[in-house]
Amino acid sequence: MWDNSQSGINYFGYSQPYHDMVKKINRQCKSTLHIVKTEFYQLFCSRPWYVTDVIIASLVAIGTIIQVYTSIIGSNRMKPHFLPN
């Protein structure tokens, strides 16, 4: 974040705590956890209807699978249990 703005510029007026803060910010922004967390927030949390749609689509898919499974099991039980003549 600060690397591009600091290249080639000498900051004589800033103190050591400022430089420590800049190093800490750069280290945090380059970490993998921070990048993944930021992408997750941007993808899912910035659009709440997207999350709702994914949840509803998952429930519909699970319901369809359960319905197909029970209809196959139920069709086996509907066969006549008597011997033909």
MOPAC internal coordinates of N, CA, C and O (Angstrom, degrees):
PM7 1SCF
backbone

  N    0.0000 0     0.00 0     0.00 0    0    0    0
  C    1.4368 1     0.00 0     0.00 0    1    0    0
  C    1.5235 1   110.33 1     0.00 0    2    1    0
  O    1.2310 1   119.90 1   135.86 1    3    2    1
  N    1.3174 1   117.79 1   -44.14 1    3    2    1
  C    1.4596 1   120.94 1  -176.34 1    5    3    2
  C    1.5203 1   111.82 1   -97.54 1    6    5    3
  O    1.2310 1   119.58 1   168.91 1    7    6    5
  N    1.3286 1   118.41 1   -11.09 1    7    6    5
  C    1.4583 1   120.62 1  -173.27 1    9    7    6
  C    1.5277 1   112.26 1   -59.97 1   10    9    7
  O    1.2310 1   119.74 1   133.94 1   11   10    9
  N    1.3212 1   118.10 1   -46.06 1   11   10    9
  C    1.4535 1   120.77 1  -176.46 1   13   11   10
  C    1.5255 1   112.01 1   -66.82 1   14   13   11
  O    1.2310 1   120.27 1   144.10 1   15   14   13
  N    1.3088 1   117.09 1   -35.90 1   15   14   13
  C    1.4603 1   119.43 1  -178.51 1   17   15   14
  C    1.5248 1   112.46 1   -78.48 1   18   17   15
  O    1.2310 1   119.91 1   161.66 1   19   18   17
  N    1.3413 1   117.78 1   -18.34 1   19   18   17
  C    1.4563 1   120.46 1  -177.24 1   21   19   18
  C    1.5181 1   113.62 1   -98.05 1   22   21   19
  O    1.2310 1   119.31 1   171.20 1   23   22   21
  N    1.3073 1   118.92 1    -8.80 1   23   22   21
  C    1.4562 1   119.78 1  -174.92 1   25   23   22
  C    1.5270 1   110.08 1   -69.88 1   26   25   23
  O    1.2310 1   121.38 1   -53.31 1   27   26   25
  N    1.3034 1   114.96 1   126.69 1   27   26   25
  C    1.4536 1   120.82 1   176.79 1   29   27   26
  C    1.5151 1   115.09 1    78.52 1   30   29   27
  O    1.2310 1   119.19 1  -173.63 1   31   30   29
  N    1.3096 1   119.15 1     6.37 1   31   30   29
  C    1.4596 1   121.98 1  -178.76 1   33   31   30
  C    1.5221 1   108.12 1  -116.85 1   34   33   31
  O    1.2310 1   120.78 1   -48.17 1   35   34   33
  N    1.3009 1   116.11 1   131.83 1   35   34   33
  C    1.4633 1   120.87 1   176.55 1   37   35   34
  C    1.5171 1   108.71 1   -97.79 1   38   37   35
  O    1.2310 1   120.76 1   -53.15 1   39   38   37
  N    1.3021 1   116.16 1   126.85 1   39   38   37
  C    1.4610 1   121.51 1   178.50 1   41   39   38
  C    1.5249 1   108.41 1  -103.27 1   42   41   39
  O    1.2310 1   120.73 1   -85.30 1   43   42   41
  N    1.2915 1   116.21 1    94.70 1   43   42   41
  C    1.4536 1   120.08 1  -179.22 1   45   43   42
  C    1.5220 1   111.74 1   -83.48 1   46   45   43
  O    1.2310 1   120.31 1   153.00 1   47   46   45
  N    1.3235 1   117.00 1   -27.00 1   47   46   45
  C    1.4504 1   119.96 1  -174.52 1   49   47   46
  C    1.5142 1   114.61 1   -86.14 1   50   49   47
  O    1.2310 1   119.49 1   172.63 1   51   50   49
  N    1.3346 1   118.58 1    -7.37 1   51   50   49
  C    1.4594 1   120.18 1  -175.88 1   53   51   50
  C    1.5183 1   110.75 1   -94.83 1   54   53   51
  O    1.2310 1   121.07 1   -29.92 1   55   54   53
  N    1.2913 1   115.57 1   150.08 1   55   54   53
  C    1.4587 1   121.39 1  -175.12 1   57   55   54
  C    1.5255 1   111.11 1   -90.07 1   58   57   55
  O    1.2310 1   121.28 1    -6.80 1   59   58   57
  N    1.3074 1   115.15 1   173.20 1   59   58   57
  C    1.4633 1   121.57 1   178.55 1   61   59   58
  C    1.5325 1   112.49 1   -64.36 1   62   61   59
  O    1.2310 1   118.36 1   141.73 1   63   62   61
  N    1.3376 1   120.73 1   -38.27 1   63   62   61
  C    1.4677 1   119.29 1   176.69 1   65   63   62
  C    1.5310 1   113.12 1   -60.19 1   66   65   63
  O    1.2310 1   120.43 1   147.41 1   67   66   65
  N    1.3374 1   116.79 1   -32.59 1   67   66   65
  C    1.4621 1   120.12 1   176.76 1   69   67   66
  C    1.5226 1   110.38 1   -64.78 1   70   69   67
  O    1.2310 1   120.26 1   133.82 1   71   70   69
  N    1.3233 1   117.11 1   -46.18 1   71   70   69
  C    1.4622 1   120.32 1   179.43 1   73   71   70
  C    1.5288 1   111.40 1   -65.10 1   74   73   71
  O    1.2310 1   120.18 1   144.27 1   75   74   73
  N    1.3165 1   117.27 1   -35.73 1   75   74   73
  C    1.4647 1   120.39 1   175.93 1   77   75   74
  C    1.5247 1   111.02 1   -64.79 1   78   77   75
  O    1.2310 1   120.75 1   140.74 1   79   78   77
  N    1.3383 1   116.18 1   -39.26 1   79   78   77
  C    1.4610 1   120.31 1   178.39 1   81   79   78
  C    1.5283 1   110.78 1   -64.85 1   82   81   79
  O    1.2310 1   120.10 1   138.19 1   83   82   81
  N    1.3225 1   117.42 1   -41.81 1   83   82   81
  C    1.4673 1   121.67 1   178.95 1   85   83   82
  C    1.5270 1   110.17 1   -62.93 1   86   85   83
  O    1.2310 1   120.07 1   136.95 1   87   86   85
  N    1.3284 1   117.48 1   -43.05 1   87   86   85
  C    1.4667 1   120.64 1   178.21 1   89   87   86
  C    1.5250 1   110.97 1   -63.08 1   90   89   87
  O    1.2310 1   120.26 1   139.77 1   91   90   89
  N    1.3183 1   117.12 1   -40.23 1   91   90   89
  C    1.4659 1   121.09 1   179.50 1   93   91   90
  C    1.5303 1   110.84 1   -65.89 1   94   93   91
  O    1.2310 1   120.01 1   138.37 1   95   94   93
  N    1.3223 1   117.59 1   -41.63 1   95   94   93
  C    1.4694 1   121.05 1   178.64 1   97   95   94
  C    1.5159 1   110.50 1   -64.34 1   98   97   95
  O    1.2310 1   119.94 1   135.22 1   99   98   97
  N    1.3317 1   117.72 1   -44.78 1   99   98   97
  C    1.4683 1   120.72 1   178.65 1  101   99   98
  C    1.5207 1   111.59 1   -62.20 1  102  101   99
  O    1.2310 1   120.32 1   137.91 1  103  102  101
  N    1.3266 1   117.00 1   -42.09 1  103  102  101
  C    1.4690 1   120.64 1   179.57 1  105  103  102
  C    1.5246 1   110.82 1   -63.68 1  106  105  103
  O    1.2310 1   120.31 1   139.07 1  107  106  105
  N    1.3343 1   117.02 1   -40.93 1  107  106  105
  C    1.4597 1   120.70 1  -179.23 1  109  107  106
  C    1.5269 1   111.36 1   -68.66 1  110  109  107
  O    1.2310 1   120.02 1   138.71 1  111  110  109
  N    1.3341 1   117.56 1   -41.29 1  111  110  109
  C    1.4696 1   120.72 1  -177.20 1  113  111  110
  C    1.5184 1   112.64 1   -70.08 1  114  113  111
  O    1.2310 1   120.24 1   155.17 1  115  114  113
  N    1.3372 1   117.15 1   -24.83 1  115  114  113
  C    1.4625 1   120.08 1  -179.69 1  117  115  114
  C    1.5228 1   113.21 1   -90.44 1  118  117  115
  O    1.2310 1   119.73 1   174.75 1  119  118  117
  N    1.3293 1   118.12 1    -5.25 1  119  118  117
  C    1.4658 1   119.82 1  -178.45 1  121  119  118
  C    1.5262 1   110.81 1   -72.55 1  122  121  119
  O    1.2310 1   120.75 1   -32.50 1  123  122  121
  N    1.3143 1   116.17 1   147.50 1  123  122  121
  C    1.4572 1   122.08 1  -177.75 1  125  123  122
  C    1.5253 1   111.44 1   -65.63 1  126  125  123
  O    1.2310 1   120.40 1   140.23 1  127  126  125
  N    1.3180 1   116.84 1   -39.77 1  127  126  125
  C    1.4616 1   120.44 1   180.00 1  129  127  126
  C    1.5255 1   110.94 1   -61.81 1  130  129  127
  O    1.2310 1   120.50 1   138.51 1  131  130  129
  N    1.3097 1   116.65 1   -41.49 1  131  130  129
  C    1.4672 1   120.27 1   179.43 1  133  131  130
  C    1.5356 1   110.87 1   -64.48 1  134  133  131
  O    1.2310 1   120.27 1   139.02 1  135  134  133
  N    1.3185 1   117.09 1   -40.98 1  135  134  133
  C    1.4635 1   121.10 1  -179.94 1  137  135  134
  C    1.5176 1   110.57 1   -65.51 1  138  137  135
  O    1.2310 1   119.83 1   134.46 1  139  138  137
  N    1.3368 1   117.92 1   -45.54 1  139  138  137
  C    1.4633 1   121.64 1   179.70 1  141  139  138
  C    1.5245 1   110.90 1   -64.05 1  142  141  139
  O    1.2310 1   120.63 1   137.10 1  143  142  141
  N    1.3298 1   116.39 1   -42.90 1  143  142  141
  C    1.4601 1   120.83 1   179.99 1  145  143  142
  C    1.5265 1   110.78 1   -63.69 1  146  145  143
  O    1.2310 1   119.96 1   138.75 1  147  146  145
  N    1.3141 1   117.67 1   -41.25 1  147  146  145
  C    1.4559 1   121.41 1   179.06 1  149  147  146
  C    1.5335 1   111.32 1   -65.14 1  150  149  147
  O    1.2310 1   120.33 1   136.62 1  151  150  149
  N    1.3328 1   116.97 1   -43.38 1  151  150  149
  C    1.4660 1   120.07 1   178.02 1  153  151  150
  C    1.5205 1   111.01 1   -63.91 1  154  153  151
  O    1.2310 1   119.55 1   140.82 1  155  154  153
  N    1.3403 1   118.47 1   -39.18 1  155  154  153
  C    1.4579 1   121.82 1   178.10 1  157  155  154
  C    1.5230 1   110.93 1   -62.36 1  158  157  155
  O    1.2310 1   120.28 1   133.19 1  159  158  157
  N    1.3384 1   117.06 1   -46.81 1  159  158  157
  C    1.4668 1   120.73 1   179.66 1  161  159  158
  C    1.5269 1   111.37 1   -62.62 1  162  161  159
  O    1.2310 1   120.64 1   138.61 1  163  162  161
  N    1.3370 1   116.38 1   -41.39 1  163  162  161
  C    1.4607 1   119.20 1  -179.12 1  165  163  162
  C    1.5218 1   111.97 1   -68.94 1  166  165  163
  O    1.2310 1   120.13 1   143.91 1  167  166  165
  N    1.3237 1   117.35 1   -36.09 1  167  166  165
  C    1.4599 1   120.67 1  -176.93 1  169  167  166
  C    1.5179 1   112.25 1   -79.11 1  170  169  167
  O    1.2310 1   119.56 1   133.69 1  171  170  169
  N    1.3263 1   118.44 1   -46.31 1  171  170  169
  C    1.4539 1   120.80 1  -172.21 1  173  171  170
  C    1.5244 1   114.22 1  -102.64 1  174  173  171
  O    1.2310 1   119.58 1   137.91 1  175  174  173
  N    1.3047 1   118.40 1   -42.09 1  175  174  173
  C    1.4631 1   120.47 1  -172.38 1  177  175  174
  C    1.5206 1   113.24 1   -82.97 1  178  177  175
  O    1.2310 1   119.72 1   159.00 1  179  178  177
  N    1.3144 1   118.14 1   -21.00 1  179  178  177
  C    1.4611 1   119.13 1   179.71 1  181  179  178
  C    1.5287 1   111.00 1   -80.91 1  182  181  179
  O    1.2310 1   120.05 1   160.93 1  183  182  181
  N    1.3259 1   117.50 1   -19.07 1  183  182  181
  C    1.4625 1   121.84 1   179.10 1  185  183  182
  C    1.5319 1   109.57 1  -125.86 1  186  185  183
  O    1.2310 1   119.97 1   -90.93 1  187  186  185
  N    1.3375 1   117.67 1    89.07 1  187  186  185
  C    1.4686 1   118.98 1  -174.88 1  189  187  186
  C    1.5265 1   113.14 1   -65.64 1  190  189  187
  O    1.2310 1   119.55 1   151.89 1  191  190  189
  N    1.3277 1   118.46 1   -28.11 1  191  190  189
  C    1.4772 1   119.07 1   179.22 1  193  191  190
  C    1.5175 1   111.08 1   -69.49 1  194  193  191
  O    1.2310 1   119.99 1   152.19 1  195  194  193
  N    1.3219 1   117.61 1   -27.81 1  195  194  193
  C    1.4615 1   120.83 1   177.09 1  197  195  194
  C    1.5239 1   110.37 1   -64.23 1  198  197  195
  O    1.2310 1   120.42 1   136.30 1  199  198  197
  N    1.3166 1   116.81 1   -43.70 1  199  198  197
  C    1.4679 1   121.49 1   178.66 1  201  199  198
  C    1.5205 1   110.02 1   -64.56 1  202  201  199
  O    1.2310 1   120.41 1   137.39 1  203  202  201
  N    1.3289 1   116.81 1   -42.61 1  203  202  201
  C    1.4604 1   121.08 1   178.88 1  205  203  202
  C    1.5245 1   110.44 1   -62.04 1  206  205  203
  O    1.2310 1   120.14 1   137.26 1  207  206  205
  N    1.3198 1   117.34 1   -42.74 1  207  206  205
  C    1.4688 1   120.75 1   178.54 1  209  207  206
  C    1.5231 1   111.97 1   -63.10 1  210  209  207
  O    1.2310 1   120.07 1   139.81 1  211  210  209
  N    1.3097 1   117.48 1   -40.19 1  211  210  209
  C    1.4699 1   120.80 1   179.10 1  213  211  210
  C    1.5247 1   110.44 1   -65.11 1  214  213  211
  O    1.2310 1   120.12 1   137.99 1  215  214  213
  N    1.3301 1   117.37 1   -42.01 1  215  214  213
  C    1.4625 1   120.93 1   179.57 1  217  215  214
  C    1.5262 1   110.21 1   -65.12 1  218  217  215
  O    1.2310 1   119.79 1   134.96 1  219  218  217
  N    1.3302 1   118.01 1   -45.04 1  219  218  217
  C    1.4655 1   121.41 1  -179.52 1  221  219  218
  C    1.5195 1   110.43 1   -65.17 1  222  221  219
  O    1.2310 1   119.68 1   137.78 1  223  222  221
  N    1.3306 1   118.22 1   -42.22 1  223  222  221
  C    1.4644 1   120.72 1   178.72 1  225  223  222
  C    1.5272 1   111.03 1   -63.06 1  226  225  223
  O    1.2310 1   120.29 1   141.80 1  227  226  225
  N    1.3232 1   117.06 1   -38.20 1  227  226  225
  C    1.4668 1   120.27 1   177.87 1  229  227  226
  C    1.5270 1   111.17 1   -65.59 1  230  229  227
  O    1.2310 1   120.39 1   137.75 1  231  230  229
  N    1.3365 1   116.87 1   -42.25 1  231  230  229
  C    1.4691 1   120.10 1   178.59 1  233  231  230
  C    1.5234 1   111.79 1   -64.87 1  234  233  231
  O    1.2310 1   120.30 1   140.69 1  235  234  233
  N    1.3298 1   117.02 1   -39.31 1  235  234  233
  C    1.4693 1   120.31 1   178.03 1  237  235  234
  C    1.5262 1   110.20 1   -65.03 1  238  237  235
  O    1.2310 1   120.32 1   137.79 1  239  238  237
  N    1.3379 1   117.00 1   -42.21 1  239  238  237
  C    1.4645 1   120.00 1   179.19 1  241  239  238
  C    1.5234 1   111.14 1   -64.04 1  242  241  239
  O    1.2310 1   119.99 1   136.71 1  243  242  241
  N    1.3194 1   117.62 1   -43.29 1  243  242  241
  C    1.4655 1   120.86 1   178.30 1  245  243  242
  C    1.5250 1   110.53 1   -64.42 1  246  245  243
  O    1.2310 1   120.17 1   138.02 1  247  246  245
  N    1.3225 1   117.28 1   -41.98 1  247  246  245
  C    1.4683 1   120.83 1   177.53 1  249  247  246
  C    1.5168 1   112.18 1   -62.06 1  250  249  247
  O    1.2310 1   120.41 1   140.06 1  251  250  249
  N    1.3263 1   116.83 1   -39.94 1  251  250  249
  C    1.4654 1   120.68 1   178.56 1  253  251  250
  C    1.5271 1   110.62 1   -65.06 1  254  253  251
  O    1.2310 1   120.48 1   137.12 1  255  254  253
  N    1.3135 1   116.68 1   -42.88 1  255  254  253
  C    1.4681 1   119.91 1   178.71 1  257  255  254
  C    1.5297 1   110.56 1   -63.03 1  258  257  255
  O    1.2310 1   119.75 1   137.55 1  259  258  257
  N    1.3126 1   118.09 1   -42.45 1  259  258  257
  C    1.4645 1   121.40 1   177.65 1  261  259  258
  C    1.5236 1   111.01 1   -63.50 1  262  261  259
  O    1.2310 1   120.15 1   138.67 1  263  262  261
  N    1.3238 1   117.32 1   -41.33 1  263  262  261
  C    1.4641 1   120.73 1   179.78 1  265  263  262
  C    1.5239 1   111.31 1   -65.10 1  266  265  263
  O    1.2310 1   119.99 1   138.01 1  267  266  265
  N    1.3200 1   117.63 1   -41.99 1  267  266  265
  C    1.4707 1   120.64 1   178.04 1  269  267  266
  C    1.5215 1   110.34 1   -64.40 1  270  269  267
  O    1.2310 1   120.21 1   136.75 1  271  270  269
  N    1.3151 1   117.21 1   -43.25 1  271  270  269
  C    1.4620 1   121.07 1  -179.91 1  273  271  270
  C    1.5249 1   111.20 1   -62.75 1  274  273  271
  O    1.2310 1   120.32 1   133.87 1  275  274  273
  N    1.3195 1   116.99 1   -46.13 1  275  274  273
  C    1.4664 1   118.75 1  -178.68 1  277  275  274
  C    1.5241 1   111.86 1   -69.89 1  278  277  275
  O    1.2310 1   119.68 1   149.02 1  279  278  277
  N    1.3195 1   118.22 1   -30.98 1  279  278  277
  C    1.4619 1   118.89 1   178.12 1  281  279  278
  C    1.5275 1   110.99 1   -70.57 1  282  281  279
  O    1.2310 1   120.13 1   145.70 1  283  282  281
  N    1.3322 1   117.36 1   -34.30 1  283  282  281
  C    1.4667 1   120.05 1   176.87 1  285  283  282
  C    1.5208 1   110.09 1   -69.36 1  286  285  283
  O    1.2310 1   119.71 1   135.46 1  287  286  285
  N    1.3106 1   118.16 1   -44.54 1  287  286  285
  C    1.4623 1   121.53 1   178.09 1  289  287  286
  C    1.5264 1   109.89 1   -65.39 1  290  289  287
  O    1.2310 1   120.18 1   138.45 1  291  290  289
  N    1.3176 1   117.26 1   -41.55 1  291  290  289
  C    1.4633 1   121.05 1  -179.67 1  293  291  290
  C    1.5133 1   112.44 1   -66.11 1  294  293  291
  O    1.2310 1   119.49 1   145.63 1  295  294  293
  N    1.3378 1   118.58 1   -34.37 1  295  294  293
  C    1.4652 1   120.42 1   179.85 1  297  295  294
  C    1.5198 1   110.74 1   -68.37 1  298  297  295
  O    1.2310 1   119.59 1   150.51 1  299  298  297
  N    1.3105 1   118.38 1   -29.49 1  299  298  297
  C    1.4587 1   121.64 1   177.06 1  301  299  298
  C    1.5246 1   110.18 1   -69.96 1  302  301  299
  O    1.2310 1   119.47 1   146.79 1  303  302  301
  N    1.3025 1   118.62 1   -33.21 1  303  302  301
  C    1.4584 1   121.94 1  -179.29 1  305  303  302
  C    1.5251 1   112.00 1   -80.12 1  306  305  303
  O    1.2310 1   119.63 1   163.65 1  307  306  305
  N    1.3049 1   118.32 1   -16.35 1  307  306  305
  C    1.4590 1   121.33 1  -177.94 1  309  307  306
  C    1.5331 1   112.36 1   -84.89 1  310  309  307
  O    1.2310 1   120.08 1   174.90 1  311  310  309
  N    1.3200 1   117.46 1    -5.10 1  311  310  309
  C    1.4541 1   119.71 1   179.23 1  313  311  310
  C    1.5344 1   108.78 1   -65.87 1  314  313  311
  O    1.2310 1   120.16 1   -32.03 1  315  314  313
  N    1.3136 1   117.31 1   147.97 1  315  314  313
  C    1.4592 1   118.87 1   177.53 1  317  315  314
  C    1.5367 1   110.51 1   -65.96 1  318  317  315
  O    1.2310 1   120.99 1   -39.08 1  319  318  317
  N    1.3140 1   115.71 1   140.92 1  319  318  317
  C    1.4613 1   120.76 1  -176.73 1  321  319  318
  C    1.5343 1   112.11 1  -100.88 1  322  321  319
  O    1.2310 1   120.13 1  -167.20 1  323  322  321
  N    1.2840 1   117.36 1    12.80 1  323  322  321
  C    1.4628 1   119.56 1   178.46 1  325  323  322
  C    1.5273 1   108.52 1  -106.17 1  326  325  323
  O    1.2310 1   121.12 1   -25.76 1  327  326  325
  N    1.3038 1   115.46 1   154.24 1  327  326  325
  C    1.4521 1   120.80 1   179.25 1  329  327  326
  C    1.5162 1   110.14 1   -80.78 1  330  329  327
  O    1.2310 1   119.86 1   -44.27 1  331  330  329
  N    1.3030 1   117.87 1   135.73 1  331  330  329
  C    1.4860 1   118.65 1   177.34 1  333  331  330
  C    1.5188 1   110.55 1   -71.42 1  334  333  331
  O    1.2310 1   120.63 1   -26.04 1  335  334  333
  N    1.3448 1   116.40 1   153.96 1  335  334  333
  C    1.4792 1   121.38 1  -178.93 1  337  335  334
  C    1.4705 1   113.28 1   -72.22 1  338  337  335
  O    1.2310 1   120.10 1   180.00 1  339  338  337

